[in-house]
Amino acid sequence: MIARKRRPPFEILFPEDAEWDATRRVFNLALDLRPAAIALPRNSSEVVAAVEFARDQGLRVAPQAAGHNADAYGDLADSLLVDLRHLQGVAIDTRAQRVRVEGGVKWEQVIPPLSDHGLAAVHGSSPDVGVAGYSLGGGLGWISRKYGLQASNVTAIDVVTADGQLRRVDHARDPDLFWALRGGNGNYGIVTALEFRVHAVEELYAGALFFEFARAREVLEAWLGLAPGLPDRCTTWCSLFQFPDLPFVPEPVRGRSFAVVLGAFLGDEQQGRELLRPLRGLGPVMDTFAMGPPAVLGELAMDPPVPLPLAHTSALLDSIPIDDLLAVTGPGADSPLVVVELRQLGGAVGRYADAAGACAALPGNYILLALGVPADVASAAAIDRCLRAIDNAVADYALDRRYGNFVGHPTDASAFWDTATWARLRAVKAAYDPDELFRGNHYIPPAT
Ligand SMILES: Cc1cc2nc3c(=O)[nH]c(=O)nc-3n(C[C@H](O)[C@H](O)[C@H](O)COP(=O)(O)OP(=O)(O)OC[C@H]3O[C@@H](n4cnc5c(N)ncnc54)[C@H](O)[C@@H]3O)c2cc1C
C-alpha cells in the first residue's frame, strides 16, 4: 500500500486518477499494464526523486521510454513504472557526428534532422520506437551490417542507479556498468540521457520490390541465393506481407498480399541496380527503389505507424526452411499474420566490436519476425496457433540464442547471451543493484 499523504516532488498517477488509463496504454494495445503507480518525471532530479520514492515505499522501479517492449514485463503490481515521456532533449553535433538524447526520445525526433545533414544513426525499422529502449537492448537497423548494432555506437550514458546517484558512465567511468547497460536494458538503473555516434551517408539506394504473393517461393529462393554474397554496405530483407484493410495502410497495398524484397544500399544507383539484378529480373509488380536521403530508412519497412494490438514471435536462424515456412504462412496457407519478415544479418552484426557492450553482436545469418494484429478473441487464437506453427516450422534451424529486442513476452533472458556474458551481467547487477530495485523488461538476476 503506497502512503499518499504527501505527494512526491514529481508527477505521479494512481489507478483512481483520470489520466491513468490513457497513460498506462502502450504501443501494443493488447497489453493491460497495471503498475502500482506511474511516475512522470520532467528532469534527472525528478528521476532521482522517483527512485528514492519507490525505495521508501518498498516498490521496485520499471523504466519505460516509448513503451514498445512492455510486453516482457509481466506483472507490475509491485513496481513504480517510471515513464520518461517528458525527457525530450535532443542535441546534435553534426561536425563530431555525435548525438545526445534524453531518456524518453523517439527515433522520429532524430532521424529527420540527422538526414538534413547527410547523417544516419543505426536506428531500427520504426521511427516510433524509443532510442533508449532500442539502444539498451542491442538495436538492429538498416545500416547495422556496416556499422554494427546501435549498442556498439553508444559512447556515454547518464544513469540514475539504485543508490540514488546520477552517474555519467562510459569506457573510463564505471566501465562495467557502461558495458552492462549496452544490452542489459532497464536492469541497472534509469537512463536519463545517452550519447552515440552517427554516420555519414553520402549515397543511399533503397526501396522495395513487390511481387505477387503467389510467387513467394521463387522470390524467397532467389533472395536466399543472393543475400549471402551482398557486401556489408547492402542489407536486404524478404517479407511476406498480408496488408490489412485499415485506413493507415497506403492505398496501393491496402488489403493486398505480396512477397517483398526490401533493401538499403550505401552506394550509387548503378551499383545498387547491379546487385539486385537477379531479383528485379523476376519481374516485380511494383518497384520503389530510388536514390534518397537517409530519412527514407525510417519508412522503408512499412511498420505500423499507430498503436495496435500485436502478437509476434522471432528466431535467429542460420538457414531458412522454405517449404516448412511457406506451408504455414505462404500462398494458400490462409495465415492470419500481417507480416513474416526475414532480415539478413551478418557483416558487422555478427562481429564483436572492440570495447562493445553486453549486446555486441548477433549470431546467425537471418532473423525471423512474424507478427499478427488480433482483432478479437477468435483472431487472437488463430494468430497464436499460426505463431506456434512458425516456431515449430523453424525449430530445427533456430539457434539456441534469442534477440531480446524481438522477444515480447516474459522469458528466461539467459537465452539472449552466451554463458560468460550472462555471468558478467549478473555480477554487474550484484555490484550495482544487489537488492533488485530495478527491473528490466527482460529480467537479469544478481549473481549470488
Ligand atoms: C514496430 C516496431 C519495430 C521495431 N523495429 C526494431 C528494429 O528494427 N530493430 C530492433 O532492434 N528492434 C526493433 N523493435 C524492438 C524495439 O527495439 C524494442 O521493443 C525496444 O525495447 C523498444 O524500446 P522503447 O523505448 O520503444 O520501449 P520501452 O518499452 O519503453 O523500453 C523497453 C525496455 O527498455 C528499458 N528502457 C527503456 N527506456 C529506458 C531508460 N530510459 N532507462 C532504462 N531502461 C530503459 C526498459 O527495460 C524497458 O522495459 C521494434 C519494435 C516495434 C514495436
PDBQT file of the ligand as one rigid body, heavy atoms in Angstrom, charges set to zero:
ROOT
HETATM    1  C1  LIG A 501       7.063  -1.528 -34.698  1.00  0.00    +0.000 C 
HETATM    2  C2  LIG A 501       8.348  -1.978 -34.056  1.00  0.00    +0.000 A 
HETATM    3  C3  LIG A 501       9.517  -2.029 -34.826  1.00  0.00    +0.000 A 
HETATM    4  C4  LIG A 501      10.715  -2.428 -34.245  1.00  0.00    +0.000 A 
HETATM    5  N1  LIG A 501      11.860  -2.488 -35.019  1.00  0.00    +0.000 NA
HETATM    6  C5  LIG A 501      13.032  -2.837 -34.457  1.00  0.00    +0.000 A 
HETATM    7  C6  LIG A 501      14.226  -2.892 -35.227  1.00  0.00    +0.000 A 
HETATM    8  O1  LIG A 501      14.236  -2.604 -36.419  1.00  0.00    +0.000 OA
HETATM    9  N2  LIG A 501      15.364  -3.275 -34.606  1.00  0.00    +0.000 N 
HETATM   10  C7  LIG A 501      15.417  -3.568 -33.262  1.00  0.00    +0.000 A 
HETATM   11  O2  LIG A 501      16.483  -3.874 -32.751  1.00  0.00    +0.000 OA
HETATM   12  N3  LIG A 501      14.294  -3.533 -32.521  1.00  0.00    +0.000 NA
HETATM   13  C8  LIG A 501      13.120  -3.188 -33.090  1.00  0.00    +0.000 A 
HETATM   14  N4  LIG A 501      11.979  -3.182 -32.334  1.00  0.00    +0.000 N 
HETATM   15  C9  LIG A 501      12.066  -3.603 -30.949  1.00  0.00    +0.000 C 
HETATM   16  C10 LIG A 501      12.424  -2.416 -30.058  1.00  0.00    +0.000 C 
HETATM   17  O3  LIG A 501      13.743  -2.036 -30.258  1.00  0.00    +0.000 OA
HETATM   18  C11 LIG A 501      12.259  -2.850 -28.607  1.00  0.00    +0.000 C 
HETATM   19  O4  LIG A 501      10.905  -3.158 -28.402  1.00  0.00    +0.000 OA
HETATM   20  C12 LIG A 501      12.716  -1.733 -27.658  1.00  0.00    +0.000 C 
HETATM   21  O5  LIG A 501      12.861  -2.269 -26.373  1.00  0.00    +0.000 OA
HETATM   22  C13 LIG A 501      11.706  -0.628 -27.626  1.00  0.00    +0.000 C 
HETATM   23  O6  LIG A 501      12.183   0.464 -26.937  1.00  0.00    +0.000 OA
HETATM   24  P1  LIG A 501      11.134   1.538 -26.404  1.00  0.00    +0.000 P 
HETATM   25  O7  LIG A 501      11.906   2.553 -25.697  1.00  0.00    +0.000 OA
HETATM   26  O8  LIG A 501      10.262   1.965 -27.533  1.00  0.00    +0.000 OA
HETATM   27  O9  LIG A 501      10.230   0.649 -25.474  1.00  0.00    +0.000 OA
HETATM   28  P2  LIG A 501      10.116   0.552 -23.866  1.00  0.00    +0.000 P 
HETATM   29  O10 LIG A 501       9.062  -0.486 -23.664  1.00  0.00    +0.000 OA
HETATM   30  O11 LIG A 501       9.888   1.894 -23.292  1.00  0.00    +0.000 OA
HETATM   31  O12 LIG A 501      11.529   0.050 -23.423  1.00  0.00    +0.000 OA
HETATM   32  C14 LIG A 501      11.893  -1.306 -23.431  1.00  0.00    +0.000 C 
HETATM   33  C15 LIG A 501      12.718  -1.599 -22.207  1.00  0.00    +0.000 C 
HETATM   34  O13 LIG A 501      13.954  -0.911 -22.288  1.00  0.00    +0.000 OA
HETATM   35  C16 LIG A 501      14.318  -0.448 -20.979  1.00  0.00    +0.000 C 
HETATM   36  N5  LIG A 501      14.324   1.013 -21.009  1.00  0.00    +0.000 N 
HETATM   37  C17 LIG A 501      13.663   1.834 -21.855  1.00  0.00    +0.000 A 
HETATM   38  N6  LIG A 501      13.972   3.094 -21.610  1.00  0.00    +0.000 NA
HETATM   39  C18 LIG A 501      14.822   3.091 -20.565  1.00  0.00    +0.000 A 
HETATM   40  C19 LIG A 501      15.514   4.094 -19.845  1.00  0.00    +0.000 A 
HETATM   41  N7  LIG A 501      15.405   5.389 -20.174  1.00  0.00    +0.000 N 
HETATM   42  N8  LIG A 501      16.313   3.720 -18.819  1.00  0.00    +0.000 NA
HETATM   43  C20 LIG A 501      16.473   2.413 -18.503  1.00  0.00    +0.000 A 
HETATM   44  N9  LIG A 501      15.849   1.422 -19.155  1.00  0.00    +0.000 NA
HETATM   45  C21 LIG A 501      15.039   1.764 -20.178  1.00  0.00    +0.000 A 
HETATM   46  C22 LIG A 501      13.293  -0.983 -20.015  1.00  0.00    +0.000 C 
HETATM   47  O14 LIG A 501      13.716  -2.236 -19.526  1.00  0.00    +0.000 OA
HETATM   48  C23 LIG A 501      12.088  -1.145 -20.906  1.00  0.00    +0.000 C 
HETATM   49  O15 LIG A 501      11.167  -2.104 -20.440  1.00  0.00    +0.000 OA
HETATM   50  C24 LIG A 501      10.758  -2.796 -32.892  1.00  0.00    +0.000 A 
HETATM   51  C25 LIG A 501       9.591  -2.762 -32.118  1.00  0.00    +0.000 A 
HETATM   52  C26 LIG A 501       8.395  -2.355 -32.686  1.00  0.00    +0.000 A 
HETATM   53  C27 LIG A 501       7.154  -2.331 -31.847  1.00  0.00    +0.000 C 
ENDROOT
TORSDOF 0
